[in-house]
Amino acid sequence: MTTTNTALPEAKFTYPNQYGYYGNFGGAYIPEMLHRNVEELKAQYLSIMQSEEFQAEFQQLLTDYVGRPTPLFYAQRLSKQYQTNIWLKREDLCHTGAHKINNTIGQILLAIRLGKKRIIAETGAGQHGVATATVCALKGMECIVYMGEKDIERQAPNVARMRMLGATVVPAMSGSKTLKDATNEAIRDWINNPIDTHYIIGSVVGPHPYPDMVARFQSVISQEIKQQLLQHIGSQLPTHVLACVGGGSNAAGAFYHFLDEPSVELVAVEAAGHGIHSGLSAATTQLGKPGILHGSKSLVMQTADGQVIEPHSISAGLDYPGIGPLHAHLFASGRGTFLSATDEEALEAAFHVSKTEGIIPALETAHAFAALNQMTFNTTDNVVICLSGRGDKDLATYMQHLL
């Protein structure tokens, strides 16, 4: 399903306003116990992030530890199939196997400068948990990762990696026992430990300034895309950028430097689960309405009386009943094109990409590839897909559906 508007508003999209709103979405809706933490972060994050000392250490770690820049790979066989030019931004080649490390490197450096001694995080697919455990090991910080019991079972390799890195993995036993519930538990922990603890949120969700902060750390993705396209085709601008969206951090990073370039079509692909209207879906823009979830106002899957509807996706990282406020604004304004892919379509795309380009994508990323079948392109288009993570963690699921 596609939702676009032909006329774009004149407002800029890249930054929230002083209150943390992108259009009508964002803000900070927080318990009183967390007010000090969030205000401290809001008051200091930009000055810390923009300091020469911070940027020097951040850029050095991105290069020498994460392995950036990641390649922009021309997918010849996919390009031939879709009769266009398809480029894959290889975030799967980052250390730990996904884009999540870009954000956790930045946030651990920020937490140290804020004097924090303890790190908590939530995770769904496990990639953010692994990335958080990795940077905590690198910097010698205590690490607690909350993860839904269901996700612990279906993402066992990442749970093992977190524990090997020294993290404590705490199962979330309530609700659907997935990402939403892990986030609830992490917020409860933060309320109980407001002084010495920094919460490394893994996506562009949560109270301001998290959506802006995470997007800035992930913006290295689109910054590199512009530089690499210039080398390859003589232009910094693609015609399309595709990315999967749950909370939306890889999409925010891939879109960031193109948000105010209206010639670039931004395509976000959500998880339709068993079908948008099946009752087992996570297609928030199609099913959600404005509401408050995990500290910000955004689009939320909810009942008429405001109770959160449990989402479903075969991919743990997209199994979330909301979407980041930046993405909600892109949807509501018409700046973004929002598509969805079912579990079955994502599985089919994952096997196809594996056999066509020799790259096994994460189940989350496979949703973005599935959207290619819903679009039409010109032969001169340059289509960039954010290959947000590798599929090692999903092999157990893939083997159950081996074609």
Secondary structure, DSSP 8 states (H G I E B T S, - for coil): -----SS--SS--SS--TTSEETTEE-----GGGHHHHHHHHHHHHHHHTSHHHHHHHHHHIIIII--S--EEE-HHHHHHHTSEEEEEEGGGSTTSBTHHHHHHHHHHHHHHTT--EEEEEESSSHHHHHHHHHHHHHT-EEEEEEEHHHHHHTHHHHHHHHHTT-EEEEE-STTSSHHHHHHHHHHHHHHSTTTEEE---SS-SSTTHHHHHHHHHTHHHHHHHHHHHHHHS-S--SEEEEE-SS-HHHHHHHGGGTT-TTSEEEEEEEEET-TTSS----HHHH-EEEEETTEEEEE-B-TTS-B-----SSGGG--SB--HHHHHHHHHTSEEEEEEEHHHHHHHHHHHHHHHS--B-HHHHHHHHGGGG----TT-EEEEEE-BBSGGGHHHHHHT--
